[in-house]
Amino acid sequence: MMRRRDLLAMLGSSAVVLPSPAFAQPTGRLRLIGLLGAASPESSLPQSSAFMAGLQELGYQKGRDVDYATRWAYG
């Protein structure tokens, strides 16, 4: 016969092992990333291109996962 302590231990360990879908991130949401530059777009092109390429390496695709909004101060 199973003791109450063993039953509670089994139920408690199964609650830890099984993931809860209630805490999952929503999928299909488009994130907006703002790129702010102090100079002109031409002078900041290498940095912004490298940033966007890094996001692509991580699996983010423009239009599907992220979108970019760029603003420049032109000095």
PESUL-V5932 format. One record per residue. N is the residue number from 1. RES is the residue in three letters. PSI is psi in degrees with one decimal (* if undefined). NEAR is the number of other ideal C-beta (glycine too) atoms within 12 Angstrom. D_FIRST is the distance of its C-alpha to the first C-alpha in whole Angstrom. Layout:
# PESUL-V5932
N RES PSI NEAR D_FIRST
N RES PSI NEAR D_FIRST
This chain:
# PESUL-V5932
1 MET 139.2 5 0
2 MET 132.8 10 4
3 ARG 158.1 9 6
4 ARG -39.3 10 10
5 ARG -41.8 10 12
6 ASP -39.9 12 10
7 LEU -44.9 13 11
8 LEU -38.0 13 14
9 ALA -40.2 14 15
10 MET -43.7 15 14
11 LEU -39.7 15 16
12 GLY -40.8 13 19
13 SER -32.5 12 20
14 SER -29.7 12 20
15 ALA -31.1 12 22
16 VAL -37.4 11 24
17 VAL -39.4 10 25
18 LEU 121.8 11 26
19 PRO 149.5 10 29
20 SER 125.6 9 30
21 PRO -7.3 9 34
22 ALA -21.9 8 35
23 PHE 8.1 7 36
24 ALA 148.4 8 38
25 GLN 142.4 10 42
26 PRO 138.9 10 44
27 THR 162.0 10 46
28 GLY 10.9 8 49
29 ARG 129.6 11 51
30 LEU 121.4 17 54
31 ARG 142.9 20 55
32 LEU 124.7 14 58
33 ILE 125.2 20 59
34 GLY 127.7 15 63
35 LEU 115.1 24 65
36 LEU 128.3 17 68
37 GLY 143.9 23 71
38 ALA -23.5 14 73
39 ALA -149.8 17 76
40 SER 163.6 15 77
41 PRO -33.6 20 74
42 GLU -39.1 13 77
43 SER -22.0 15 76
44 SER 8.2 23 72
45 LEU -42.6 18 72
46 PRO -40.2 14 70
47 GLN -45.2 19 68
48 SER -35.7 26 67
49 SER -40.3 17 67
50 ALA -37.6 14 64
51 PHE -46.5 24 62
52 MET -36.5 23 62
53 ALA -37.1 15 61
54 GLY -38.8 15 59
55 LEU -37.1 22 57
56 GLN -36.2 18 57
57 GLU -29.8 11 56
58 LEU -5.3 12 53
59 GLY 2.8 10 52
60 TYR 136.1 20 54
61 GLN 136.3 16 57
62 LYS 132.2 18 59
63 GLY -25.1 12 59
64 ARG -49.4 15 56
65 ASP -40.6 20 54
66 VAL 160.1 23 56
67 ASP 153.5 19 60
68 TYR 139.0 25 63
69 ALA 116.3 16 65
70 THR 139.7 21 68
71 ARG 141.2 17 70
72 TRP 143.2 19 73
73 ALA -16.2 14 75
74 TYR 46.7 12 78
75 GLY * 9 79
